[in-house]
Amino acid sequence: AIRHERRVELGLEPDRFYDLVRWGIAQEVLQAARKNYQPKNALLPLPQTEIDKSNGVLIQNPDY
């Protein structure tokens, strides 16, 4: 019921994408809509400067 309500309310807004990613259904839904979605798009790349400042604590997200 919550997914349906969010879909109706946020259908044309960018928040819908983050709901799909959070629920783990982004690939299924966006490929059905013929969007060019890849699983790596669920995470953003970390800035290299922040990785350098962390002295090895932070590592880059996969596929970036």
C-alpha positions in Angstrom: 0.0 0.0 0.0 2.9 2.4 0.8 4.6 1.6 -2.4 1.5 2.3 -4.4 0.8 5.6 -2.6 4.4 6.8 -3.1 4.1 5.8 -6.8 1.0 7.8 -7.3 2.2 10.8 -5.3 5.8 11.0 -6.7 5.4 9.4 -10.2 7.0 12.3 -12.0 9.4 13.5 -9.3 13.0 12.6 -8.8 12.2 11.1 -5.3 10.6 8.1 -7.1 14.1 7.0 -8.2 15.4 6.9 -4.6 12.4 4.9 -3.5 13.0 2.3 -6.2 16.7 2.1 -5.2 15.9 1.8 -1.4 13.3 -0.9 -2.1 15.7 -2.8 -4.3 13.4 -2.8 -7.4 15.0 -0.1 -9.4 16.5 -2.3 -12.1 13.3 -4.3 -12.6 11.1 -1.2 -12.8 13.4 1.0 -14.9 14.2 -1.7 -17.4 10.5 -2.4 -17.9 10.2 1.4 -18.7 13.2 1.0 -21.1 15.4 3.3 -19.1 19.2 2.8 -19.3 19.6 1.9 -15.6 22.6 -0.1 -14.4 23.0 -1.4 -10.8 26.1 0.8 -10.2 23.8 3.8 -10.5 22.4 3.0 -7.0 25.6 4.5 -5.5 27.3 7.7 -6.3 31.1 7.9 -6.7 33.0 9.3 -3.7 35.2 12.3 -4.5 38.8 11.3 -4.8 39.8 14.2 -2.5 37.7 12.7 0.3 39.2 9.3 -0.2 42.7 10.8 -0.1 41.9 12.7 3.1 40.7 9.6 4.8 44.1 7.9 4.7 42.7 4.6 3.4 39.6 4.4 5.5 37.2 5.2 2.6 37.2 3.1 -0.5 35.6 3.9 -3.8 32.2 2.5 -4.6 32.3 -0.4 -7.0 32.4 0.3 -10.8 33.7 3.9 -10.3 
